[in-house]
Amino acid sequence: MKIHFLGAARTTTGSMYLIEVNGKRLLLECGLFQGHREETTRRNTSFPFDPQSIDAVVLSHAHIDHAGNLPNLVKHGYDGPIHATEATRDLCAIMLIDSAHIQEQDALFVSKWRAKKNKPPVEPLYRIPDAEKAVKQFIGHGYEQTFSPVSGVNVTFRDAGHILGSAQVILDVQEKGRKFRWLFSGDVGRGSDELLRDPAPVENVDYLQIESTYGNREHAVRIDADAQVAKLVSETIHQRGKIIIPAFSVGRTQQIVYVLHELTCAGKIPRLPIFVDSPLSAKASGVYTKHLAILRPDLDRNLCNGESPFDMGNLTYVRDPEESKRLNDNHEPMIIISASGMAEAGRIRHHLKNNIQDKKNLLLFIGYCAEGTLGSQIVNGKTPVNIFGEPHNVRAKVVSLDTYSGHADKNELKHYVGQLGGNIRKIFCIHGEEPQCLAHAETLRTLKPNAQVVVPSYLDEAEI
């Protein structure tokens, strides 16, 4: 068996790994790369393999950095199955269409801007029909239901606790008379989440491919973060400002809505207008409601007024673009939650454009921003920043809370590996910026002294 590391190697985006086994080619993940525009375009538009040569795709979860380039894969000739959990299938059914719509709209917007400078138009990475075709190729599986995507490989999904439907991917491989278990962690959740179940332990692991997003960082204590959110919101309201929260439509949006509802019910923040400006977020919350059985069984223990965990009286889901634009004409205090979490696409860039230069406002980041993204630039103090090709000074208050990240931190990753059963022979640290991967590798060398720990680079390959 040979594995090629084609994305999220010493970086956190564009997850993609090609496994060659028994004469077949199995693709794990097919994510969009997000970063500097030229590299983003180059990495996303072409694949380092022939898409028509792939026999099957297996997907750990629905986030765009793991699934977002599937329509492009299909556009370039892949017509085979895409295996995922049932919840991931349902989320991708809305997320990939939305991503295609964003690709089309952003290309149109940028082309208009380029036309003013006598520059040629740009083409979208893929279009809605490409996404619709990809969605039809999904096959949904429940947790613990084993299937065989290619000969000699049995796959089982086990809850990863990262977002709804997220999975650790267990690959039981039989090749040339020998058997071994390869575990792809996917993105590992923190545990003790408001909405999700804890990551489930896996037994009999021989080889481990593990994420390293926070491989050398510790998250703040959750209760302190809730108190900080309450304080920040109250301060911003007092000075008549707006709170702008970039958040991924799936996972972080549902979580922050839940947290804000809890704070409101507890009287820690006033019941002010909250707008989730994303049609995708509204649809995703519907998918969460459909799959309540795989969320925490005690989900509604702290809710008040008999309200849904993903809805409340002062919350408005904004679907219409004109309604979204009107939010910028409303100067009353409010909270606007909009996608994407890294501020690389979608309506959030318009809200940043209109609010980033007012010192009364708060820009609250609640998830990881990959290096080079607009979100990362803002969080790291760069000013001015380019939004739609034009510079904007950052005068609003900027706060980043990694506590609400869906990724396990250094100690939680260590706990996760400690819970795994089996005699692990080799560990590959992926899905983290280089310093995080290297630090995580050192931690794992101490934790698993008998295992060889490797930090692959982009386009590296390993043979088992």
N, C-alpha and C positions, 0 to 999 in steps of 0.2 A: 504494500500500500504506500502510495506517495501523496503528500499533501502540499499544495502550493498556496502560499500566503499572498493573496492578491488585493488585500485591503485591510484597514484597521490593524496594520502591523507597525508598531511604534507611532501610531496615531489612533484617534478614536472614531474616525468616520470611514464610510465606504466599506463596511464589513463584507468580505467575500473570500471564500476559501474553496479551492478545487481539490477534491479527493479522487485519485485514480486507484481503482481496486478491481481485481478480477476482470480486467479489460473494459471496465465501465468508468464513466466520469460522473461524479456526484458533486453538485455545487451546494455548499453551505452558505446561505445568505447571498443577497445581491443588493447591497445598499448604495445609496447615493453618497458620494464624497462631497464634503462641505469644507471649503477653505478659501484660499486666494483664488480669484476668479479664473485666471489663466490655467492654473493646475486643476481646478474644479472642472472646467470645460474639457480639458484633455483627458482626465481620468474617467469622467462620466460618459463621454461620447463613444469611447472605444473600449473593447474588452481585450485582455491579454490571452484570449483563447477564441476559438470559433464557437459562437453560441449554439450552432446547429450540432456540435459534437457532444453537447451535454445530454446525459440520459435522464437525469432527474434533479430537481431542486428541493432542498430541505431548508425550512425557514424557522428560526427560533422565536421571533416575535415581529410585531407590525411596525416598529419605529422606522422612519424613512431612511436612517443611516444603515438599516439592515435589509429593508425591503424595497426602497424607493426606486431602484434602477431595474426592477423586474419588467416594467413595460418596455424599457429600452432593449432588454434581453430578448423579449418576445418580438419586438420590432425588427431585430437582427436575425430572426429565424428560429428561436427556440419555441417548440410547440409541445413540449412534454409536460408532465405533472409538476405542480408546486405543492409540496406537502407542508402542512402547518397544523396547529391546533385549530379547533372549530372557532374559538374566539378570535384568534389571529386572522383566520380566513375572513370572518365577518368584519373585522376592523380594516383589513386590507381592501375589502370590497369598496369601502368609502374613502380610505386614505389614498389609494393609488389614483382613483378618479380625481380626487381633489388635487393631488400632486400634478397630474397632467394639466388640470385647469390652471394651476399656478404657473406651470412652465409656459403655457400658451399666453397667459396674460402678461407675465413678466417679459416675454420676448416681444410682445406687442408694445408694451410700455417703453422698453429700452430702444426698440426700433424707432419709435416716434422721437425719442430724445436724440438718437444718432442721426435721424433725418435732418434735424435742425443744424447739425454740424457737417452735413453733406457726407455722412458715413453710411455704408450699406446696412440693410436690416439684418437681424439675427434670427435664426430658426430655433424653435423650442427643442429641448432634448427629446421629448416624445409628446404625443398628442392623446386626447381622450380615447379614440378608438384603440390605440395601443394598450392603454390601461384596461379598457373593457375586455380586450382579448386575454390579457394576463389574468384578470379576475376569474374568467371562465376556466382557467387551467388549474385553479386551486382544488386541493383535496383536503378536507378537514378531518382531523383525528382527535379523539379525546385523550386526556392524560392517561398514561399506563396502557394504552392500546398499541400493541406492537404491529409494525408493518414493514414490508421489505421494498424499499425504493429501487434498489438494484440487486442483482444476484450476489449472494454471499454477505449481505448487510441487512440486519434487522435494526430498526430504529424505534425507540420509545421516547415519548415526550414526558418530562416530569416538571412540575411547577417550579419556576425560577423566582417567583415573587417580585418581578420587576415592573411589569404592567399587566393588564388583563390579558390572559392567554399566553403570557411569556413562558418559554420552556427551556429547560436544559435538554440537550439532545444527546441521548444515549445511543451509541452505534456499537452493536455487537457484530464483530467482523469475523467471518470465516474465510480464510485465504490460504491456499496451498497446504491444506491439512492442519492448519493451526487456527486457534481462536483467541481473540482478545477483545477487550472492551475499551472503546475510545469515548471519552466524555467531553463534549463541547458545552461549556457552561452557559453559553449565551450571555446575556447581561444578568448579573446576580443582584437580586433585591436585598434590601437591608434587613428585612425581618421586622416584626412589630409594627407593620404598616397599618395606617388607618383603614385602608380598603382591601389590601391583598393578604393572602396567606403567606407564611414564611417559606423560603426556599426549602424544598424537600431533599433530604440526604440521598446520595446514590451509593450503591454497594458495588464491590468487585471491580473497581476502576483500575485499568492498566496504564492508560495514557490520558492525560488531561490537557485540554486546551482551554485556558481560562482568561477572562477579561481582567484588565488592570487599570480601569479608569481612575480609581482613587487608590492605587497601589501603595502610595506613600503619604496619604493624608487621612486625617481623622475628622469626621463630621462633628459639628456642634451638637450639644444635647437638645433633643427635640423640644422639650418643654420650654427651654430658653428661647428657641427659635419662634415658637408661638407667641411668647411674651414680646419678643422683638418685633414681630409683625404687627401686633396690636399697638405697640408704641409708635412704630413708623407710620402706620395708617392714621393714628390719632393726631400725630404731629403735622402730617401733610394736610389733613382735613382742617386743622386749626388755622393754617395759613392759606386756606382756600385753594389748595393745589389738587392735582390729579395723581392717582397712583396708576402707573403703567406697568403691567406684569407680562413680559414675554413668557409664554408657556407652550409646550408641546400640546397639541390638541388631545392626544391620548396619554393618559397617565397623570402628568403634572396638572393639567387643567382640572380634572376631576378631584385631584387631591387638594389643590388650593381652594377650590370652591367649598369642599368639605370643611377645611380648616377655617375659612372665613365664616362659614355658617356656625361652627362651634364657638368662635370668638364672639359672634353676634349674639348667640343664645346665652352666652355667659355674661353679657353686658360689658365686654372688654373693648368692643368697638361699636360705634353707632350703626344703626340699620340704614346705611347709605346705599345709593344705587350702585349695583355691580353689573357690568356688561361683559359677557363673554362674546367677543367679536370674532366669531368663526363659525360658519355653517358646519364645518367638519367637527368642531367640538360638540355642537348640539347633537349631531348624528352619533358621535362616539359615545356620548353619555347614554344615548338610547341603546347602544350595543352593551354597555356596562350593565344597564338594567336588564337586558335580555339574558345575561350570563351571571346573574347574582349568585347562582349556586356554586361558582368557583371563587367567589370573593369571601371575605371573612364572614363567618356566620353571625357575628355580633355587630354587624356594620352600623345598625341604627341605634345603638345604645345611648348616644349622646345628642341625638337630634331633638329639636323642640318644634312645637306648633304642628306636629304631625306632617312635616314637610319631607319631601324626597331627599335622599342624600346628595342628589345631583341637581336639585332645583330648590328654589325658595321664593318667597313673595317679592323680594327686592332684587331678584336676579333676572336679567333679560339676555336671552340668546339672540345675537344680532346676525341675521342671515342676509338681508338686503344690502348691497353695496352703498346705496344712497343713505340708508340708515346709519351705516358705518361712518360715512363722511360727516353726517350731522353731529356725531359725537365730538368732532373737533370744533364745532360752532357752539357747543354747550360748555360754558366756563364754570359750571358748578362743580363742587368736589364730587369725585366719583372714582370707582375702580374699573379699569379696563384690562381685561385678560385677553391676550390675543396671540396667535401663532405666527411665526414659529419661535420655539424657545431660544434658538441661537440667533434670532433676528435676521436670518438669511433669506427669508421669503415670506410672502403673505402680507396680511393687513398690518401686522405689527410694525413694519417699516414705515408705513404712512403715519401711524400714531407716534412713532419716535420722531419722524420728520417734523411733526406739528407740535411736539411737546418737549423735545430734548433741550431746547434753548431757554426754557423758563425755569428759574431757580426755585419756584414754589413747588414744582412737581417732583415726584419720586419715580425713579426707574428701578423696579425691584426684580432682580433675576433670581429664579428659584431652581435652576437646573444647570447642568454642565454646558459650557460653551467651548466648542473645539477651537484650537489655535487658528487664528486667521479670520474667524467669522466676525461679523459686525458686533455680535454680542460680546465676544471676547475682547474686541478692541475697546468697547465702552467700559466693560468691567475693569480692564487693565489701565484705565485712565487716559486713553488717547483722546485728544481733541485738537482740531476738529476731526470728525469722522465723515466719510462719504456715504450718503444715502441717495440712491438713484443717481449716482454720478456727481453729486454736488456736495460741497463741504458744509457741515453743520457743527457749530460749537456746542460742547456738552456743558450746559449750565445746571441742568436738573441734578438733584441728588441721586447718586448711584449706589445701590446696595446689592450685594450678591450673597445669597444664603444657600450653601450647598447642602444644608440639613434636609431639604425637601427632595434632594436627588433620589432617583430610584436605584442608584448604584451603591452597592456595598462599599464601605471605606476599608482602609488598611486592616483594621482589626476584625471587621465583619467578613472580609475575604479570607483572612487567616482562619476564622472560626468555620467558615464554609468548607475550606479544604480539610480542616481537622475533622469534620464530620463525615468526610468521604471514606468509604470502605475499600479495601483492596490494597495490593502492593503496587503503588504507582511507580512506574519505571521512568517515565519521562513527562515533563510538564512544559507546555508552550505558553508563554505570557504574551497575550495579544490585547487589542482594543484598549490602548492607553497611550498617552504621549510618552516619548522615549524615557524621560526621567522617572515617570510612574512605573513603566514596565520594568526598568532596570532595578528599581527599588523593590518592587514586588517580587522579582526573581530572587533577590537576596533574602527576603523574608522566607520565601518558600524553600530555599536551599537549607535554611536553618530548621524549618518545620519538617521537611522531608529530605533528610540527608542522604538517603539511598536513591533518590530520584535525580536524573539529569534535568536541569532547568535551562531552557533555551528562550531567548528573546529574538524571534525572527524579524527580519526587515522585509520591506515591500519587495515582492517577487522572489523571496527565498522559497526553498522547498525542502522537505524532510522526508526520508524514507524509513518506513517501519519494517 
